[in-house]
Each structure stands twice: as C-alpha cells, then as structure tokens.
Amino acid sequence: MLGNTFGRIFRVTTCGESYSGGFNKKEDIPKELYGGLIAIADGVPPGIRLTPAMIQAELDKRKPGQSKLDSPRKETDRVYIFSGVMEDSLTTGAPVGLVIPNVDIEEIHINQYRDYKDVVRPGHAEFTFFKKYGEYADWVGAGRASGRETAGRVAGGAVAKAILDTMGIDVIGFVVESHGIKAGPVSYELAKANYRKNELNCPDLEAAGVMIDDIMKVKDEGDTCGGIVEIIAKGVPSGLGEPVFDKLSATISHGIMSIGAIKGIEFGAGFGHAVMKGSESNDEPYYDKESGKVKFKTNNSGGFLGGISNGEEIRIRVAVKPTPTISLRQSTVNMAKLENTILQPITRRDPSLCPRIYPVCEAMVRMAILDAIYMAKGYSAVAGISEKWEKL
Ligand SMILES: Cc1cc2nc3c(=O)[nH]c(=O)nc-3n(C[C@H](O)[C@H](O)[C@H](O)COP(=O)(O)O)c2cc1C
C-alpha cells in the first residue's frame, strides 16, 4: 500500500487498521501491543511542549461510543508518546512517535465480518480494495479504509496544533448542515463560544436540536444521514502556499479529500461563485492604516488568492456522505463466488459521520498549514523578499 504520508516538510505517516491486533493476541504480548494505530510526525521543532493530555484532548473529540450519534464501538483511544519528547514534556526535534492501541477487537465483532468477508458492502471501499489487494485485502471492519484509521491523523494533527498554537493560528471545525437541515450563519466567535456544546458540535444550538432529532428518526428507520462540516482557520498569515501544484488551497484539499466519506470541498462562497457576477464575487482590497495591512471588504474567496493565503479567515466547507453501513437490505456481489446477493449488515456504525469527522478535518487543515509555513519560510529565506512586501 502506498500513500500513507502527508506533507512535504512537516510530514505525518500513519499505519494501523480497524481491527489490527484481533489476530495477534498472545500471552507473551502486552495487550496494548496487540495492534492499533501509529502516527509518526517528522519535522517537529525542538522545545515544543507536548503532553499525552494535549493529544488525548484531540482524540477524545473523535473517539466512538461517546453519544447516541456515534458507533457503539468502545475504543478508549488512549495515546502513548513513544519518542521525540523528553524532560518537561518538551520535544527534542526527533520524530514524534505516537501509539494508540485498539482495545475493542473481540472475536464476536471479527466474526460478524468473517461471515460476509467476500461480500462487498455498498458504499464501502471493499470493491476497490479487492481490485488492488485481491484475496489479501483486509476484510475486518474495512482495514485502512475504516474510520478508525483517522485516529492516527488526529494524533498527528495534535502535534501540528501544539506548534501552530505557539504562532497564534487557530483551526476550528463544526457541523453546519445535516440531512438538509441547515444552521444559520456561523462566525468564528460563535463557533468558539458554542464549540462542542451539543453531540453534533453544531454552533446553532436551536438547529442542532432539530438535526439530532432527525438523525435519531433516520437511525430508527435503519438508515444514516449525510451533512456539511465547516472549518475556519484564523490567524493564518498571508503568503502561504507554493504555486503551482502546492498552493495551500490545493494541499488542504488533498488532506481533506483523503478522509473517507468526504465527497466535496469548497472555499468561501465556493460553488456559489458559479451563479455570481464578477462584481459580486470579487473581494475588494483596501489599505488598513491602523494595522498597516491590506485587507478585503468581503471574503468570498475563503482566504485565498491564487491558492496563496491572503491573510483573511480561511473558510472551508466539506460534504460528508451518509454512513455507508445501514441496516436495510441492499443488493451486492459475493466476490469469491461472483454471485449477486443481498446484504443486511449488523455491524456497529455511526448514524451520522459529521460529529466524528470534524476533528479529522481540523487535523488535516492544521498539518497542511504548518507544512505551508515551513515551505514559505524556507523559500523566503532564500528568495530574500524585502520586508515592505512581506509584512503586508
Ligand atoms: C471518522 C470516520 C468514521 C467512520 N465510521 C464509519 C462507520 O462507523 N461505518 C461506516 O460504514 N463507515 C464509516 N466511515 C466511512 C467509511 O470509512 C468510508 O465511507 C468508506 O471507507 C468508503 O470511502 P469513501 O466514502 O471515501 O468512498 C467513517 C469515516 C470516518 C472518517
């Protein structure tokens, strides 16, 4: 399998699957080492404060089994720092190694997958994994295509957060739509004030109640809901992003679109630009004497011009598909027998992925921004841009 590292200079590599460890239970191995997720963050500067609690706080947002909207799978998502951190919880500059054991990997759950290991579940990645890995494809809980994989990203993203915090850069994700029910406009301030105030993490508290009732109704029907997650990055300096292939908007898209179940991304007015006139779409710049900076009267661009950050809030919206596992009968194919068949899965699942995906989006956006800072700083150190232009 290729493609398990994200980033160019600040790089996070992850490994681990949904039920890894379930086949590795032996008396001479401590159960934390049966299997699970590993994240290695490379490019961490020395002297950054990093404690297990800081990483745990991010993982706890994503972990399953916290509310009626999550999968009932009981994973503690306990993180252990294995390397790169020494006395007083300060990084040494060495790669930071993080381990998150899988603990809820009982035979009963593995056998639920064994019973239909050759049958592709509609909406899941099994068909394409069979195409690429044949009969060796991981059949327990979707392997690397499982949402469980994203715990490694969140751990890596927590390392990026520790570094971005020292620069005053804040990234916040929240839910703005579920199954067609929309929240009102959400400012950065409202998102901060109401962060995680309900199970869906929707800052419009009234709309959240309606969304949650609707999700529970759909769940009772054996079905699942899609939705929209929004992410704001505040305090991002202008000038991040390298034309042409490593524009910051492009590397953020790369990170976001690599998360399972995300089907679309837009920045600022996004697809809304398609129905605008140029005079409506353009964000007019002005010179703000007080700050000595060029600012913009509106932010339809979502914080970018030419894919480079323009100093405004970065605003991202992502479309999350409904959880593919549903309780309803669906037709599909048995890949071993090459027979059409019917499937009615009984495995654990989330009725909506939105409340578990926003922390993963935060993590990917943080990694992309931090990586872009390294690239921009490295480039400007050599390119020698005069201070007059750089400080705008
Ligand atoms: C955090 C997270 C949790 C997920 N949990 C589940 C789940 O419980 N059940 C499920 O069917 N899919 C779940 N998924 C979605 C599948 O992983 C994903 O839809 C599948 O791998 C197919 O990939 P695609 O939707 O990108 O095509 C989850 C995804 C994420 C990011």
The ligand as a Tripos MOL2 file, in Angstrom:
@<TRIPOS>MOLECULE
LIG
   31    33     1     0     0
SMALL
NO_CHARGES

@<TRIPOS>ATOM
      1 C1        -14.2170    9.2280   11.4570 C.3       1 LIG1
      2 C2        -14.9010    8.2950   10.4910 C.ar      1 LIG1
      3 C3        -15.7310    7.3060   10.9970 C.ar      1 LIG1
      4 C4        -16.3800    6.4210   10.1400 C.ar      1 LIG1
      5 N1        -17.2130    5.4740   10.6680 N.ar      1 LIG1
      6 C5        -17.8900    4.6530    9.8310 C.ar      1 LIG1
      7 C6        -18.8090    3.6880   10.3490 C.ar      1 LIG1
      8 O1        -18.9990    3.5520   11.5690 O.2       1 LIG1
      9 N2        -19.4760    2.9180    9.4600 N.ar      1 LIG1
     10 C7        -19.3240    3.0430    8.1120 C.ar      1 LIG1
     11 O2        -19.9740    2.3620    7.3650 O.2       1 LIG1
     12 N3        -18.4720    3.9600    7.5920 N.ar      1 LIG1
     13 C8        -17.7540    4.7560    8.4070 C.ar      1 LIG1
     14 N4        -16.8890    5.6770    7.8720 N.ar      1 LIG1
     15 C9        -16.8710    5.8900    6.4110 C.3       1 LIG1
     16 C10       -16.0820    4.9140    5.6330 C.3       1 LIG1
     17 O3        -14.7800    4.7960    6.1800 O.3       1 LIG1
     18 C11       -15.9880    5.3470    4.1490 C.3       1 LIG1
     19 O4        -17.2210    5.8220    3.7030 O.3       1 LIG1
     20 C12       -15.5810    4.1810    3.2830 C.3       1 LIG1
     21 O5        -14.2530    3.8220    3.5770 O.3       1 LIG1
     22 C13       -15.6700    4.4460    1.7730 C.3       1 LIG1
     23 O6        -14.8730    5.5180    1.3900 O.3       1 LIG1
     24 P1        -15.4850    6.7400    0.5760 P.3       1 LIG1
     25 O7        -16.7650    7.0950    1.2980 O.co2     1 LIG1
     26 O8        -14.4610    7.8250    0.6880 O.co2     1 LIG1
     27 O9        -15.7200    6.2690   -0.8140 O.co2     1 LIG1
     28 C14       -16.1950    6.5420    8.7290 C.ar      1 LIG1
     29 C15       -15.3320    7.5310    8.2260 C.ar      1 LIG1
     30 C16       -14.6920    8.3960    9.1000 C.ar      1 LIG1
     31 C17       -13.7710    9.4470    8.5280 C.3       1 LIG1
@<TRIPOS>BOND
     1     1     2 1
     2     2     3 ar
     3     2    30 ar
     4     3     4 ar
     5     4     5 ar
     6     4    28 ar
     7     5     6 ar
     8     6     7 ar
     9     6    13 1
    10     7     8 2
    11     7     9 ar
    12     9    10 ar
    13    10    11 2
    14    10    12 ar
    15    12    13 ar
    16    13    14 ar
    17    14    15 1
    18    14    28 ar
    19    15    16 1
    20    16    17 1
    21    16    18 1
    22    18    19 1
    23    18    20 1
    24    20    21 1
    25    20    22 1
    26    22    23 1
    27    23    24 1
    28    24    25 2
    29    24    26 1
    30    24    27 1
    31    28    29 ar
    32    29    30 ar
    33    30    31 1
@<TRIPOS>SUBSTRUCTURE
     1 LIG1         1 GROUP 0 **** ****
